[in-house]
Amino acid sequence: MRIRFSDGRELLDGDSGLWNANLGHGNTVIADAIAQALHEASYLSIFRYEHTWARRAADALVDLAGADHYGRVIFSTSGGSANDLVMKTARHYHALRGDDTRNVIVGLRGSYHGLTYGSFSLTGENLGQRLYGVDGRLVRHVHPNDPASVTDLMERHGERIAAVVVEPVLGSGAVPLEDDYVDTLLRLRDEHGFLLVADEVATGFGRTGDMFASQRWTARPDLLVTSKGLTNGTCAASAVIVSRGVADAFQRADAMLTHGETQAGTPATCAAILATIDEMRRLDAVARGRRLAERLDDELTALVAGHALIGSTTGIGLFRSIRVVTPSGEPLPQHQVMDLVARIREAGAIVHPGINGVQLLPPLICGDEDLAELVRRVRTGIEAHAAGVAAPGRAARLAGARP
């Protein structure tokens, strides 16, 4: 989990790449599998065709997610594109069942699902959708962990809802969905007939203590999206794992459950998926991640208890957020977050900007000593930021800075 820069500095990667190198960097088994696939079949398409690597990868993903519930896989190239595919699949599914008026997709406020035009409309953060002309007329957003909000929407418009798409842990703030909220979504699905989608782009492949976070739900989603950890960050890849119920509706109608992307499901990508799954098992990565998460809980609890600038932490597993406060106890102004990230980097660690602080997503195979060192470097960076803000003139400059 160390990144060496051209000037010789070596930083601890508390971000696992971009939340995708769950097994750390430089895994030679995955690299060799990709190279072998490129030698054997430099390119094969899954558009109107299939090939051995794609078939094997699809079977492996179905087994990993649960073959008793899931039956098909559609490959894509990114989390954003996969969420575009989810929106199309949900609308197509209801149309095949004679209900083409079900075309509204529901997401959560504060969520992130990508920046392609479909997923951009579903993303619940304000990231410039109006500026870019994103069409959100068939998308609605409700508050996370607020059963009344989604219940009210269903009571008013349930007959038009095609799907509800949720991240088991909202990526932007490392906010887990509460059990009673998930149970409300599952109950409303049964009552109103929409598809429930788990966007596990970030939470999949062991990040929260299970292979997929939705495996802890009392019932499973209709569609499961996976991407970041899918190839350990080595290839542009994503997959939508489709329940048997949804796949059967396409089968009965003799309709194609497909998505057209030139680079989706190539032999190299599928070899990376297969090797990543094998490496997750060989390294016992999910169990190691759970043990590491317990150590991280202890480290963060001590950090909050022992430092006045740390207000709280959020998240689960190895998907955590540190909420920083000012010396007066107010939440860290959002426009100061990037300065905080820079100060932590100067202290020797790479972290992700978050809400009023930073996020930590270390690799599942991180050692105990590296984890403790990561937290120490984060603390040093937080203290350096606070000292810098207090320096004459700097507070005024930061106060006038834009996000």
Summary of the structure (lengths in Angstrom):
residues: 403
radius of gyration: 21.7
end to end distance: 28.9
largest distance: 71.3
contacts: 1408
relative contact order: 0.15
helix: 45%
strand: 18%
